[in-house]
Amino acid sequence: MPDDKARFFKALGDRTRLTIVGCLLKHDHCACDFATIAGKDQTTISRHLKVLCEAGILRYEKDGRYVIYSIKDDTMKDTLERCGVEMVDSCCPGSIMDPETKKHAVKKNYGKIALGMVQNCGCSGNMTQEQVAASIGYSPADVEAFPEANLGLGCGNPTALGEIKEGDTVLDLGSGAGFDSFLAARKVGASGKVIGVDMTDEMLAKARKNAGEYGFENVEFRKGDIEDLPVESGSVDVIISNCVINLAPDKSRVFMEAYRVLRKGGRMFVSDIVLLKELSDEERNNEELICACVGGALLKEDYLGLIKKAGFDIRIIGEDTDISERQYSGHALESIKLELLKTTN
């Protein structure tokens, strides 16, 4: 025990390591972030991270080619705070959280939602899952049909925005537990197909389980990033997306990928959060706001600009500004409903 305490206090007796720990008290980070954060070369950072892990302060896990570091557990977080280690709110003043760190935070948070460890993404206040669904356009019949797939997420009902025909191939971006995919599957029928794409293992497992229990044979869930879709070019009639694109760091890439996989004349129906006023740097780096679909959102004009640049024709179907007070604590934002049309090959 004395040796453990000695390693603990020795590990914290360095300014660089204190900076690393302070950042991790706020949110997890990829190892590659700390060179910029601390102004040190990667070799030096690796040495500091090793010391902190050996002292039992940090843990890490691999996420593809990235190594993500976090505080070992909640008990260690409490210990660090009692020792006076200060949480660093913005590791790099004036900058935005690293894209891969942001993705890791989203995957971690939505994995917890899928497992039932938390009830929502932090954007629904005291509303129940059923109340959220009703407030954003789902009918009681929709919710009653697929209760296990309704996690109280989203900012609209993309399957209700436009016509989905029998025989269509539909792609659901960020399909979660499968709620929108199942609603679309009823419309396309046995001659059609729905492909759900999600990057979170826990969500995919839940969606596949739900598909089996609900008896859907025309729905497939694929693991993938909506910035790099695991879908053949020109193979999709309709894309639906419900409050997911705001979570993607590279939204331009999302719309370009959507354009790629759609057939000529294909349509995309989007419900998403857009900002009506710019956020502060602190809000942009806030993990809770990012996972709650606010911190990563774009100004409305910038969002629409990316869509036009990708080649789509845009029709604004609706704009829900009341959702700001209902679900988003009064942040200056709205849920925008869009129909996007691909007119060329």
Disulfide bonds with the S-S distance in Angstrom:
Cys23-Cys91 2.38
